[in-house]
């Protein structure tokens, strides 16, 4: 599994703990990805695409550099309040 895939699964769990989403399906719907993709990604048979990552960053205000392990901040600092408003 790619590092970016692992980071996105980490993000999904964080979003659940923050009450922003309840289920993986909620996450998939928001980023316009079929929910059937999640098990395939977990098994290493597929990966989150560039389009998925772009949608994740836009919808959840995620720092793309965090997904790729470059930075430690999960969310873009200029819009942290936006994430809190999602909850």
Phi and psi restraints in degrees (range 20) as a CNS / XPLOR table:
assign (resid 1 and name C) (resid 2 and name N)
       (resid 2 and name CA) (resid 2 and name C) 1.0 -65.4 20.0 2
assign (resid 2 and name N) (resid 2 and name CA)
       (resid 2 and name C) (resid 3 and name N) 1.0 153.2 20.0 2
assign (resid 2 and name C) (resid 3 and name N)
       (resid 3 and name CA) (resid 3 and name C) 1.0 -59.7 20.0 2
assign (resid 3 and name N) (resid 3 and name CA)
       (resid 3 and name C) (resid 4 and name N) 1.0 -39.3 20.0 2
assign (resid 3 and name C) (resid 4 and name N)
       (resid 4 and name CA) (resid 4 and name C) 1.0 -63.1 20.0 2
assign (resid 4 and name N) (resid 4 and name CA)
       (resid 4 and name C) (resid 5 and name N) 1.0 -37.5 20.0 2
assign (resid 4 and name C) (resid 5 and name N)
       (resid 5 and name CA) (resid 5 and name C) 1.0 -63.4 20.0 2
assign (resid 5 and name N) (resid 5 and name CA)
       (resid 5 and name C) (resid 6 and name N) 1.0 -44.8 20.0 2
assign (resid 5 and name C) (resid 6 and name N)
       (resid 6 and name CA) (resid 6 and name C) 1.0 -62.0 20.0 2
assign (resid 6 and name N) (resid 6 and name CA)
       (resid 6 and name C) (resid 7 and name N) 1.0 -40.7 20.0 2
assign (resid 6 and name C) (resid 7 and name N)
       (resid 7 and name CA) (resid 7 and name C) 1.0 -64.4 20.0 2
assign (resid 7 and name N) (resid 7 and name CA)
       (resid 7 and name C) (resid 8 and name N) 1.0 -40.0 20.0 2
assign (resid 7 and name C) (resid 8 and name N)
       (resid 8 and name CA) (resid 8 and name C) 1.0 -67.4 20.0 2
assign (resid 8 and name N) (resid 8 and name CA)
       (resid 8 and name C) (resid 9 and name N) 1.0 -38.3 20.0 2
assign (resid 8 and name C) (resid 9 and name N)
       (resid 9 and name CA) (resid 9 and name C) 1.0 -64.7 20.0 2
assign (resid 9 and name N) (resid 9 and name CA)
       (resid 9 and name C) (resid 10 and name N) 1.0 -36.4 20.0 2
assign (resid 9 and name C) (resid 10 and name N)
       (resid 10 and name CA) (resid 10 and name C) 1.0 -62.3 20.0 2
assign (resid 10 and name N) (resid 10 and name CA)
       (resid 10 and name C) (resid 11 and name N) 1.0 -42.5 20.0 2
assign (resid 10 and name C) (resid 11 and name N)
       (resid 11 and name CA) (resid 11 and name C) 1.0 -61.8 20.0 2
assign (resid 11 and name N) (resid 11 and name CA)
       (resid 11 and name C) (resid 12 and name N) 1.0 -43.5 20.0 2
assign (resid 11 and name C) (resid 12 and name N)
       (resid 12 and name CA) (resid 12 and name C) 1.0 -57.5 20.0 2
assign (resid 12 and name N) (resid 12 and name CA)
       (resid 12 and name C) (resid 13 and name N) 1.0 -44.6 20.0 2
assign (resid 12 and name C) (resid 13 and name N)
       (resid 13 and name CA) (resid 13 and name C) 1.0 -64.8 20.0 2
assign (resid 13 and name N) (resid 13 and name CA)
       (resid 13 and name C) (resid 14 and name N) 1.0 -39.2 20.0 2
assign (resid 13 and name C) (resid 14 and name N)
       (resid 14 and name CA) (resid 14 and name C) 1.0 -63.0 20.0 2
assign (resid 14 and name N) (resid 14 and name CA)
       (resid 14 and name C) (resid 15 and name N) 1.0 -45.3 20.0 2
assign (resid 14 and name C) (resid 15 and name N)
       (resid 15 and name CA) (resid 15 and name C) 1.0 -61.6 20.0 2
assign (resid 15 and name N) (resid 15 and name CA)
       (resid 15 and name C) (resid 16 and name N) 1.0 -35.6 20.0 2
assign (resid 15 and name C) (resid 16 and name N)
       (resid 16 and name CA) (resid 16 and name C) 1.0 -65.8 20.0 2
assign (resid 16 and name N) (resid 16 and name CA)
       (resid 16 and name C) (resid 17 and name N) 1.0 -45.6 20.0 2
assign (resid 16 and name C) (resid 17 and name N)
       (resid 17 and name CA) (resid 17 and name C) 1.0 -65.9 20.0 2
assign (resid 17 and name N) (resid 17 and name CA)
       (resid 17 and name C) (resid 18 and name N) 1.0 -28.1 20.0 2
assign (resid 17 and name C) (resid 18 and name N)
       (resid 18 and name CA) (resid 18 and name C) 1.0 -83.4 20.0 2
assign (resid 18 and name N) (resid 18 and name CA)
       (resid 18 and name C) (resid 19 and name N) 1.0 -6.3 20.0 2
assign (resid 18 and name C) (resid 19 and name N)
       (resid 19 and name CA) (resid 19 and name C) 1.0 78.4 20.0 2
assign (resid 19 and name N) (resid 19 and name CA)
       (resid 19 and name C) (resid 20 and name N) 1.0 15.8 20.0 2
assign (resid 19 and name C) (resid 20 and name N)
       (resid 20 and name CA) (resid 20 and name C) 1.0 -79.4 20.0 2
assign (resid 20 and name N) (resid 20 and name CA)
       (resid 20 and name C) (resid 21 and name N) 1.0 -36.2 20.0 2
assign (resid 20 and name C) (resid 21 and name N)
       (resid 21 and name CA) (resid 21 and name C) 1.0 -131.5 20.0 2
assign (resid 21 and name N) (resid 21 and name CA)
       (resid 21 and name C) (resid 22 and name N) 1.0 159.6 20.0 2
assign (resid 21 and name C) (resid 22 and name N)
       (resid 22 and name CA) (resid 22 and name C) 1.0 -106.7 20.0 2
assign (resid 22 and name N) (resid 22 and name CA)
       (resid 22 and name C) (resid 23 and name N) 1.0 -34.7 20.0 2
assign (resid 22 and name C) (resid 23 and name N)
       (resid 23 and name CA) (resid 23 and name C) 1.0 -134.6 20.0 2
assign (resid 23 and name N) (resid 23 and name CA)
       (resid 23 and name C) (resid 24 and name N) 1.0 159.6 20.0 2
assign (resid 23 and name C) (resid 24 and name N)
       (resid 24 and name CA) (resid 24 and name C) 1.0 -55.7 20.0 2
assign (resid 24 and name N) (resid 24 and name CA)
       (resid 24 and name C) (resid 25 and name N) 1.0 -37.0 20.0 2
assign (resid 24 and name C) (resid 25 and name N)
       (resid 25 and name CA) (resid 25 and name C) 1.0 -61.2 20.0 2
assign (resid 25 and name N) (resid 25 and name CA)
       (resid 25 and name C) (resid 26 and name N) 1.0 -34.2 20.0 2
assign (resid 25 and name C) (resid 26 and name N)
       (resid 26 and name CA) (resid 26 and name C) 1.0 -62.7 20.0 2
assign (resid 26 and name N) (resid 26 and name CA)
       (resid 26 and name C) (resid 27 and name N) 1.0 -44.0 20.0 2
assign (resid 26 and name C) (resid 27 and name N)
       (resid 27 and name CA) (resid 27 and name C) 1.0 -61.9 20.0 2
assign (resid 27 and name N) (resid 27 and name CA)
       (resid 27 and name C) (resid 28 and name N) 1.0 -47.8 20.0 2
assign (resid 27 and name C) (resid 28 and name N)
       (resid 28 and name CA) (resid 28 and name C) 1.0 -60.1 20.0 2
assign (resid 28 and name N) (resid 28 and name CA)
       (resid 28 and name C) (resid 29 and name N) 1.0 -44.1 20.0 2
assign (resid 28 and name C) (resid 29 and name N)
       (resid 29 and name CA) (resid 29 and name C) 1.0 -60.7 20.0 2
assign (resid 29 and name N) (resid 29 and name CA)
       (resid 29 and name C) (resid 30 and name N) 1.0 -43.6 20.0 2
assign (resid 29 and name C) (resid 30 and name N)
       (resid 30 and name CA) (resid 30 and name C) 1.0 -65.2 20.0 2
assign (resid 30 and name N) (resid 30 and name CA)
       (resid 30 and name C) (resid 31 and name N) 1.0 -35.2 20.0 2
assign (resid 30 and name C) (resid 31 and name N)
       (resid 31 and name CA) (resid 31 and name C) 1.0 -97.2 20.0 2
assign (resid 31 and name N) (resid 31 and name CA)
       (resid 31 and name C) (resid 32 and name N) 1.0 7.8 20.0 2
assign (resid 31 and name C) (resid 32 and name N)
       (resid 32 and name CA) (resid 32 and name C) 1.0 61.3 20.0 2
assign (resid 32 and name N) (resid 32 and name CA)
       (resid 32 and name C) (resid 33 and name N) 1.0 51.6 20.0 2
assign (resid 32 and name C) (resid 33 and name N)
       (resid 33 and name CA) (resid 33 and name C) 1.0 -128.1 20.0 2
assign (resid 33 and name N) (resid 33 and name CA)
       (resid 33 and name C) (resid 34 and name N) 1.0 136.0 20.0 2
assign (resid 33 and name C) (resid 34 and name N)
       (resid 34 and name CA) (resid 34 and name C) 1.0 -61.3 20.0 2
assign (resid 34 and name N) (resid 34 and name CA)
       (resid 34 and name C) (resid 35 and name N) 1.0 135.0 20.0 2
assign (resid 34 and name C) (resid 35 and name N)
       (resid 35 and name CA) (resid 35 and name C) 1.0 -64.7 20.0 2
assign (resid 35 and name N) (resid 35 and name CA)
       (resid 35 and name C) (resid 36 and name N) 1.0 -20.2 20.0 2
assign (resid 35 and name C) (resid 36 and name N)
       (resid 36 and name CA) (resid 36 and name C) 1.0 -69.2 20.0 2
assign (resid 36 and name N) (resid 36 and name CA)
       (resid 36 and name C) (resid 37 and name N) 1.0 -13.1 20.0 2
assign (resid 36 and name C) (resid 37 and name N)
       (resid 37 and name CA) (resid 37 and name C) 1.0 -73.3 20.0 2
assign (resid 37 and name N) (resid 37 and name CA)
       (resid 37 and name C) (resid 38 and name N) 1.0 -28.5 20.0 2
assign (resid 37 and name C) (resid 38 and name N)
       (resid 38 and name CA) (resid 38 and name C) 1.0 -57.3 20.0 2
assign (resid 38 and name N) (resid 38 and name CA)
       (resid 38 and name C) (resid 39 and name N) 1.0 -51.9 20.0 2
assign (resid 38 and name C) (resid 39 and name N)
       (resid 39 and name CA) (resid 39 and name C) 1.0 -60.9 20.0 2
assign (resid 39 and name N) (resid 39 and name CA)
       (resid 39 and name C) (resid 40 and name N) 1.0 -37.0 20.0 2
assign (resid 39 and name C) (resid 40 and name N)
       (resid 40 and name CA) (resid 40 and name C) 1.0 -65.3 20.0 2
assign (resid 40 and name N) (resid 40 and name CA)
       (resid 40 and name C) (resid 41 and name N) 1.0 -37.7 20.0 2
assign (resid 40 and name C) (resid 41 and name N)
       (resid 41 and name CA) (resid 41 and name C) 1.0 -69.6 20.0 2
assign (resid 41 and name N) (resid 41 and name CA)
       (resid 41 and name C) (resid 42 and name N) 1.0 -42.9 20.0 2
assign (resid 41 and name C) (resid 42 and name N)
       (resid 42 and name CA) (resid 42 and name C) 1.0 -60.3 20.0 2
assign (resid 42 and name N) (resid 42 and name CA)
       (resid 42 and name C) (resid 43 and name N) 1.0 -33.5 20.0 2
assign (resid 42 and name C) (resid 43 and name N)
       (resid 43 and name CA) (resid 43 and name C) 1.0 -82.6 20.0 2
assign (resid 43 and name N) (resid 43 and name CA)
       (resid 43 and name C) (resid 44 and name N) 1.0 -6.2 20.0 2
assign (resid 43 and name C) (resid 44 and name N)
       (resid 44 and name CA) (resid 44 and name C) 1.0 81.1 20.0 2
assign (resid 44 and name N) (resid 44 and name CA)
       (resid 44 and name C) (resid 45 and name N) 1.0 11.9 20.0 2
assign (resid 44 and name C) (resid 45 and name N)
       (resid 45 and name CA) (resid 45 and name C) 1.0 -87.5 20.0 2
assign (resid 45 and name N) (resid 45 and name CA)
       (resid 45 and name C) (resid 46 and name N) 1.0 -12.6 20.0 2
assign (resid 45 and name C) (resid 46 and name N)
       (resid 46 and name CA) (resid 46 and name C) 1.0 -150.5 20.0 2
assign (resid 46 and name N) (resid 46 and name CA)
       (resid 46 and name C) (resid 47 and name N) 1.0 173.7 20.0 2
assign (resid 46 and name C) (resid 47 and name N)
       (resid 47 and name CA) (resid 47 and name C) 1.0 -141.6 20.0 2
assign (resid 47 and name N) (resid 47 and name CA)
       (resid 47 and name C) (resid 48 and name N) 1.0 158.9 20.0 2
assign (resid 47 and name C) (resid 48 and name N)
       (resid 48 and name CA) (resid 48 and name C) 1.0 -66.4 20.0 2
assign (resid 48 and name N) (resid 48 and name CA)
       (resid 48 and name C) (resid 49 and name N) 1.0 133.3 20.0 2
assign (resid 48 and name C) (resid 49 and name N)
       (resid 49 and name CA) (resid 49 and name C) 1.0 -85.6 20.0 2
assign (resid 49 and name N) (resid 49 and name CA)
       (resid 49 and name C) (resid 50 and name N) 1.0 169.9 20.0 2
assign (resid 49 and name C) (resid 50 and name N)
       (resid 50 and name CA) (resid 50 and name C) 1.0 -59.1 20.0 2
assign (resid 50 and name N) (resid 50 and name CA)
       (resid 50 and name C) (resid 51 and name N) 1.0 -37.5 20.0 2
assign (resid 50 and name C) (resid 51 and name N)
       (resid 51 and name CA) (resid 51 and name C) 1.0 -65.7 20.0 2
assign (resid 51 and name N) (resid 51 and name CA)
       (resid 51 and name C) (resid 52 and name N) 1.0 -41.8 20.0 2
assign (resid 51 and name C) (resid 52 and name N)
       (resid 52 and name CA) (resid 52 and name C) 1.0 -60.6 20.0 2
assign (resid 52 and name N) (resid 52 and name CA)
       (resid 52 and name C) (resid 53 and name N) 1.0 -46.3 20.0 2
assign (resid 52 and name C) (resid 53 and name N)
       (resid 53 and name CA) (resid 53 and name C) 1.0 -63.0 20.0 2
assign (resid 53 and name N) (resid 53 and name CA)
       (resid 53 and name C) (resid 54 and name N) 1.0 -41.6 20.0 2
assign (resid 53 and name C) (resid 54 and name N)
       (resid 54 and name CA) (resid 54 and name C) 1.0 -60.7 20.0 2
assign (resid 54 and name N) (resid 54 and name CA)
       (resid 54 and name C) (resid 55 and name N) 1.0 -44.4 20.0 2
assign (resid 54 and name C) (resid 55 and name N)
       (resid 55 and name CA) (resid 55 and name C) 1.0 -65.4 20.0 2
assign (resid 55 and name N) (resid 55 and name CA)
       (resid 55 and name C) (resid 56 and name N) 1.0 -39.4 20.0 2
assign (resid 55 and name C) (resid 56 and name N)
       (resid 56 and name CA) (resid 56 and name C) 1.0 -59.2 20.0 2
assign (resid 56 and name N) (resid 56 and name CA)
       (resid 56 and name C) (resid 57 and name N) 1.0 -46.3 20.0 2
assign (resid 56 and name C) (resid 57 and name N)
       (resid 57 and name CA) (resid 57 and name C) 1.0 -63.8 20.0 2
assign (resid 57 and name N) (resid 57 and name CA)
       (resid 57 and name C) (resid 58 and name N) 1.0 -39.5 20.0 2
assign (resid 57 and name C) (resid 58 and name N)
       (resid 58 and name CA) (resid 58 and name C) 1.0 -72.2 20.0 2
assign (resid 58 and name N) (resid 58 and name CA)
       (resid 58 and name C) (resid 59 and name N) 1.0 -48.7 20.0 2
assign (resid 58 and name C) (resid 59 and name N)
       (resid 59 and name CA) (resid 59 and name C) 1.0 -70.0 20.0 2
assign (resid 59 and name N) (resid 59 and name CA)
       (resid 59 and name C) (resid 60 and name N) 1.0 -42.9 20.0 2
assign (resid 59 and name C) (resid 60 and name N)
       (resid 60 and name CA) (resid 60 and name C) 1.0 -107.3 20.0 2
assign (resid 60 and name N) (resid 60 and name CA)
       (resid 60 and name C) (resid 61 and name N) 1.0 7.8 20.0 2
assign (resid 60 and name C) (resid 61 and name N)
       (resid 61 and name CA) (resid 61 and name C) 1.0 56.7 20.0 2
assign (resid 61 and name N) (resid 61 and name CA)
       (resid 61 and name C) (resid 62 and name N) 1.0 40.7 20.0 2
assign (resid 61 and name C) (resid 62 and name N)
       (resid 62 and name CA) (resid 62 and name C) 1.0 -87.9 20.0 2
assign (resid 62 and name N) (resid 62 and name CA)
       (resid 62 and name C) (resid 63 and name N) 1.0 142.3 20.0 2
assign (resid 62 and name C) (resid 63 and name N)
       (resid 63 and name CA) (resid 63 and name C) 1.0 -76.7 20.0 2
assign (resid 63 and name N) (resid 63 and name CA)
       (resid 63 and name C) (resid 64 and name N) 1.0 112.6 20.0 2
assign (resid 63 and name C) (resid 64 and name N)
       (resid 64 and name CA) (resid 64 and name C) 1.0 -58.5 20.0 2
assign (resid 64 and name N) (resid 64 and name CA)
       (resid 64 and name C) (resid 65 and name N) 1.0 -32.3 20.0 2
assign (resid 64 and name C) (resid 65 and name N)
       (resid 65 and name CA) (resid 65 and name C) 1.0 -65.3 20.0 2
assign (resid 65 and name N) (resid 65 and name CA)
       (resid 65 and name C) (resid 66 and name N) 1.0 -28.1 20.0 2
assign (resid 65 and name C) (resid 66 and name N)
       (resid 66 and name CA) (resid 66 and name C) 1.0 -68.0 20.0 2
assign (resid 66 and name N) (resid 66 and name CA)
       (resid 66 and name C) (resid 67 and name N) 1.0 -42.5 20.0 2
assign (resid 66 and name C) (resid 67 and name N)
       (resid 67 and name CA) (resid 67 and name C) 1.0 -57.4 20.0 2
assign (resid 67 and name N) (resid 67 and name CA)
       (resid 67 and name C) (resid 68 and name N) 1.0 -35.7 20.0 2
assign (resid 67 and name C) (resid 68 and name N)
       (resid 68 and name CA) (resid 68 and name C) 1.0 -95.7 20.0 2
assign (resid 68 and name N) (resid 68 and name CA)
       (resid 68 and name C) (resid 69 and name N) 1.0 9.9 20.0 2
assign (resid 68 and name C) (resid 69 and name N)
       (resid 69 and name CA) (resid 69 and name C) 1.0 76.0 20.0 2
assign (resid 69 and name N) (resid 69 and name CA)
       (resid 69 and name C) (resid 70 and name N) 1.0 19.1 20.0 2
assign (resid 69 and name C) (resid 70 and name N)
       (resid 70 and name CA) (resid 70 and name C) 1.0 -90.0 20.0 2
assign (resid 70 and name N) (resid 70 and name CA)
       (resid 70 and name C) (resid 71 and name N) 1.0 -36.2 20.0 2
assign (resid 70 and name C) (resid 71 and name N)
       (resid 71 and name CA) (resid 71 and name C) 1.0 -125.9 20.0 2
assign (resid 71 and name N) (resid 71 and name CA)
       (resid 71 and name C) (resid 72 and name N) 1.0 161.9 20.0 2
assign (resid 71 and name C) (resid 72 and name N)
       (resid 72 and name CA) (resid 72 and name C) 1.0 -93.5 20.0 2
assign (resid 72 and name N) (resid 72 and name CA)
       (resid 72 and name C) (resid 73 and name N) 1.0 -21.0 20.0 2
assign (resid 72 and name C) (resid 73 and name N)
       (resid 73 and name CA) (resid 73 and name C) 1.0 -76.7 20.0 2
assign (resid 73 and name N) (resid 73 and name CA)
       (resid 73 and name C) (resid 74 and name N) 1.0 121.6 20.0 2
assign (resid 73 and name C) (resid 74 and name N)
       (resid 74 and name CA) (resid 74 and name C) 1.0 -71.4 20.0 2
assign (resid 74 and name N) (resid 74 and name CA)
       (resid 74 and name C) (resid 75 and name N) 1.0 -44.3 20.0 2
assign (resid 74 and name C) (resid 75 and name N)
       (resid 75 and name CA) (resid 75 and name C) 1.0 -106.3 20.0 2
assign (resid 75 and name N) (resid 75 and name CA)
       (resid 75 and name C) (resid 76 and name N) 1.0 152.6 20.0 2
assign (resid 75 and name C) (resid 76 and name N)
       (resid 76 and name CA) (resid 76 and name C) 1.0 -67.0 20.0 2
assign (resid 76 and name N) (resid 76 and name CA)
       (resid 76 and name C) (resid 77 and name N) 1.0 125.0 20.0 2
assign (resid 76 and name C) (resid 77 and name N)
       (resid 77 and name CA) (resid 77 and name C) 1.0 -63.6 20.0 2
assign (resid 77 and name N) (resid 77 and name CA)
       (resid 77 and name C) (resid 78 and name N) 1.0 -28.7 20.0 2
assign (resid 77 and name C) (resid 78 and name N)
       (resid 78 and name CA) (resid 78 and name C) 1.0 -70.6 20.0 2
assign (resid 78 and name N) (resid 78 and name CA)
       (resid 78 and name C) (resid 79 and name N) 1.0 -15.2 20.0 2
assign (resid 78 and name C) (resid 79 and name N)
       (resid 79 and name CA) (resid 79 and name C) 1.0 -134.1 20.0 2
assign (resid 79 and name N) (resid 79 and name CA)
       (resid 79 and name C) (resid 80 and name N) 1.0 33.9 20.0 2
assign (resid 79 and name C) (resid 80 and name N)
       (resid 80 and name CA) (resid 80 and name C) 1.0 -59.5 20.0 2
assign (resid 80 and name N) (resid 80 and name CA)
       (resid 80 and name C) (resid 81 and name N) 1.0 -35.7 20.0 2
assign (resid 80 and name C) (resid 81 and name N)
       (resid 81 and name CA) (resid 81 and name C) 1.0 -61.1 20.0 2
assign (resid 81 and name N) (resid 81 and name CA)
       (resid 81 and name C) (resid 82 and name N) 1.0 -30.5 20.0 2
assign (resid 81 and name C) (resid 82 and name N)
       (resid 82 and name CA) (resid 82 and name C) 1.0 -61.3 20.0 2
assign (resid 82 and name N) (resid 82 and name CA)
       (resid 82 and name C) (resid 83 and name N) 1.0 -40.0 20.0 2
assign (resid 82 and name C) (resid 83 and name N)
       (resid 83 and name CA) (resid 83 and name C) 1.0 -64.9 20.0 2
assign (resid 83 and name N) (resid 83 and name CA)
       (resid 83 and name C) (resid 84 and name N) 1.0 -41.9 20.0 2
assign (resid 83 and name C) (resid 84 and name N)
       (resid 84 and name CA) (resid 84 and name C) 1.0 -64.7 20.0 2
assign (resid 84 and name N) (resid 84 and name CA)
       (resid 84 and name C) (resid 85 and name N) 1.0 -31.3 20.0 2
assign (resid 84 and name C) (resid 85 and name N)
       (resid 85 and name CA) (resid 85 and name C) 1.0 -71.4 20.0 2
assign (resid 85 and name N) (resid 85 and name CA)
       (resid 85 and name C) (resid 86 and name N) 1.0 -24.2 20.0 2
assign (resid 85 and name C) (resid 86 and name N)
       (resid 86 and name CA) (resid 86 and name C) 1.0 -67.8 20.0 2
assign (resid 86 and name N) (resid 86 and name CA)
       (resid 86 and name C) (resid 87 and name N) 1.0 -29.4 20.0 2
